[in-house]
């Protein structure tokens, strides 16, 4: 009860009570009052503890569900949706970003091999037609939930043994003295193909975010081409703007 007192809407305000409650719950979620996959108080608990009607509590939870902050399971309750906010102003690995937000990172490798480059890879990585590349494909997970599918390509001369990579590609590159220090990143919305949808557990045609990144060494050599297909319901990109 004590932890919910500050969430009580103010009846003297013109804003509808359910919107006030939704806003207060949203702020508490972002502040970490509840962790990913943790159960949120039920409609009944919110109604009784905050002295609001069940209709107000229900409508507030519906707002949060529409925003993707919670998911509701009939008979089992309401739970916080794991959601990632990645700042666009800082270059970091997926694993590093997850750890900074309190998640446990994980990967499920789909492919790690040496292959001939595609035409796009030749151009993006400034390779000769005779060079080979290390091609990496994996599912990226947070607390066991698939958040994204990642396809990375690097020169095989830099990464001759793809099997040596652990959970973090960037940590491996740091360890061998070839860190990515700068990257260009493009983000666009796509609809999930049937194959992509099956990999991440969503319906075909669902909106996803495709992030294409080219990573560079300190000497401006391009060494990484990565396409990451992110679940739109779990993933946000945030940019801070100043004037």
C-alpha positions in Angstrom: 0.0 0.0 0.0 2.7 2.5 1.0 4.5 2.2 -2.4 1.2 3.0 -4.2 0.2 6.2 -2.3 2.1 8.5 -4.6 0.2 7.0 -7.6 -3.1 8.3 -6.4 -4.8 10.6 -8.9 -5.8 14.1 -7.8 -9.5 14.6 -8.0 -9.1 18.4 -8.1 -7.4 18.3 -11.5 -9.3 18.6 -14.8 -7.4 15.6 -16.3 -9.5 12.4 -16.1 -8.5 10.2 -13.2 -7.7 7.2 -15.4 -5.2 9.3 -17.4 -3.6 10.6 -14.2 -3.3 7.1 -12.9 -1.9 5.8 -16.2 0.7 8.6 -16.2 1.7 7.9 -12.6 2.0 4.2 -13.2 4.1 4.9 -16.3 6.5 7.1 -14.4 6.8 4.5 -11.6 7.6 1.8 -14.2 10.3 3.9 -15.9 11.7 4.7 -12.4 12.1 1.0 -11.7 9.4 0.5 -9.1 8.6 -2.8 -10.9 11.1 -4.9 -12.8 10.6 -6.6 -16.2 8.2 -9.5 -16.0 7.2 -8.5 -12.4 3.4 -8.5 -11.7 1.7 -5.2 -11.5 -1.0 -4.7 -8.9 -4.4 -5.9 -10.1 -7.3 -3.7 -11.0 -8.9 -4.6 -7.6 -5.7 -3.8 -5.7 -5.3 -0.4 -7.4 -9.0 0.4 -6.9 -8.9 -0.5 -3.2 -5.5 1.0 -2.3 -5.9 4.2 -4.3 -9.6 4.7 -3.6 -10.5 4.8 -7.3 -13.2 2.9 -9.1 -12.5 -0.4 -10.9 -13.4 1.4 -14.1 -10.7 4.0 -13.5 -8.1 1.3 -12.7 -9.1 -0.8 -15.7 -8.9 2.1 -18.2 -5.5 3.2 -16.8 -4.2 -0.3 -17.3 -5.6 -0.3 -20.9 -3.6 2.8 -21.6 -0.4 1.2 -20.4 -1.2 -1.9 -22.5 -1.7 0.2 -25.6 1.7 1.8 -24.9 3.3 -1.6 -24.7 4.4 -1.1 -21.1 2.5 -4.0 -19.7 0.9 -7.3 -21.0 -2.2 -8.9 -19.5 -2.8 -12.6 -19.3 -6.3 -13.8 -18.5 -6.3 -15.6 -15.2 -2.6 -14.9 -14.3 -2.4 -11.2 -14.0 -0.7 -8.1 -15.4 3.0 -8.0 -16.0 5.7 -5.4 -16.9 6.9 -5.8 -20.4 10.6 -5.9 -20.8 11.5 -2.8 -22.9 14.8 -1.4 -23.9 15.5 2.3 -24.5 18.8 2.7 -26.4 20.2 6.2 -26.6 21.3 7.1 -30.1 24.1 9.3 -28.9 26.3 6.5 -27.5 28.0 3.5 -29.2 27.7 0.4 -27.1 27.3 -3.3 -27.6 23.9 -5.0 -27.1 25.3 -6.9 -24.1 26.7 -3.7 -22.5 23.5 -1.8 -23.0 21.4 -4.6 -21.4 23.7 -4.9 -18.3 23.5 -1.1 -17.8 19.7 -1.4 -17.5 19.7 -4.4 -15.2 18.9 -7.1 -17.8 20.7 -10.4 -18.3 21.9 -10.6 -21.9 22.0 -13.7 -23.9 22.5 -15.0 -27.5 21.4 -18.0 -29.4 23.7 -18.5 -32.4 22.0 -19.4 -35.7 25.2 -19.3 -37.8 28.9 -18.6 -37.5 30.9 -19.2 -40.6 33.5 -18.1 -43.1 32.0 -17.3 -46.5 32.4 -15.2 -49.7 31.1 -11.7 -49.4 28.0 -10.4 -51.1 28.1 -7.5 -53.4 26.8 -5.2 -50.7 29.4 -6.4 -48.2 32.2 -5.9 -50.7 31.1 -2.2 -51.1 30.3 -1.4 -47.4 33.5 -3.0 -46.1 35.7 -2.0 -49.0 36.8 -5.6 -49.6 38.4 -7.2 -52.6 36.4 -9.9 -54.4 38.9 -12.6 -53.3 38.6 -11.8 -49.6 36.4 -13.8 -47.3 34.1 -12.7 -44.5 33.0 -14.0 -41.1 29.2 -14.1 -41.1 27.4 -14.2 -37.8 23.6 -14.7 -37.2 22.0 -14.8 -33.8 19.0 -14.1 -31.6 19.6 -11.4 -29.0 17.8 -11.9 -25.7 17.1 -10.0 -22.6 16.2 -12.1 -19.5 15.5 -15.0 -21.9 13.1 -13.1 -24.1 14.1 -12.6 -27.8 14.4 -8.9 -28.5 16.1 -8.9 -31.9 17.7 -10.9 -34.7 21.2 -9.8 -35.6 23.2 -10.4 -38.8 26.9 -9.3 -38.7 29.6 -9.4 -41.3 33.3 -8.7 -40.6 36.5 -9.4 -42.7 37.7 -12.9 -42.1 41.2 -11.6 -41.8 40.1 -9.8 -38.6 37.9 -12.7 -37.4 39.3 -16.0 -38.7 37.6 -18.1 -36.1 33.9 -17.0 -35.6 33.4 -19.7 -33.1 35.7 -17.9 -30.7 33.2 -15.1 -30.1 31.3 -15.3 -26.8 28.2 -13.3 -25.9 29.6 -10.0 -27.1 31.2 -9.3 -30.4 32.4 -5.9 -29.3 34.0 -7.4 -26.2 35.9 -9.9 -28.4 37.1 -7.1 -30.7 38.2 -5.1 -27.7 40.1 -8.2 -26.4 42.0 -8.6 -29.7 42.9 -4.9 -29.9 40.6 -3.9 -32.7 37.8 -2.0 -31.0 35.0 -0.4 -32.9 35.2 3.3 -31.9 32.7 4.9 -34.3 29.7 3.8 -36.2 27.1 5.1 -38.7 23.6 3.8 -38.0 20.4 3.9 -40.0 17.0 3.0 -38.6 13.9 2.3 -40.6 10.5 0.6 -40.0 9.7 -2.7 -41.8 7.1 -5.4 -41.7 8.3 -8.7 -40.4 8.6 -11.5 -43.0 7.2 -14.9 -42.1 10.8 -16.2 -41.4 11.7 -13.2 -39.2 8.4 -13.4 -37.4 8.9 -17.0 -36.6 12.4 -16.3 -35.1 11.2 -13.7 -32.7 7.7 -15.0 -31.9 5.5 -12.4 -33.5 2.9 -12.4 -36.3 4.1 -12.1 -39.9 3.6 -8.5 -41.0 4.1 -7.0 -37.5 6.1 -3.8 -37.4 9.8 -4.1 -36.6 12.8 -1.7 -36.6 15.7 -2.5 -38.9 19.0 -1.0 -37.7 21.9 -1.0 -40.1 25.3 -0.2 -38.6 28.7 0.2 -40.1 31.5 0.1 -37.4 34.9 1.7 -37.9 38.3 1.3 -36.3 40.3 4.3 -35.0 42.0 4.5 -38.4 38.6 4.9 -40.1 38.7 1.3 -41.6 35.2 -0.2 -41.8 35.2 -3.6 -40.2 31.6 -4.3 -39.2 28.3 -4.4 -41.1 25.4 -5.3 -38.9 21.7 -5.5 -39.6 19.6 -5.8 -36.4 15.9 -6.5 -36.7 14.3 -5.3 -33.4 10.9 -6.1 -32.0 8.9 -2.9 -32.0 7.0 -3.8 -28.9 10.1 -4.2 -26.8 12.6 -1.8 -28.2 12.8 2.0 -28.3 15.5 4.3 -29.6 15.9 7.6 -27.7 17.6 10.8 -28.8 18.3 13.8 -26.6 18.2 17.0 -28.5 19.6 20.3 -27.3 19.4 23.9 -28.6 
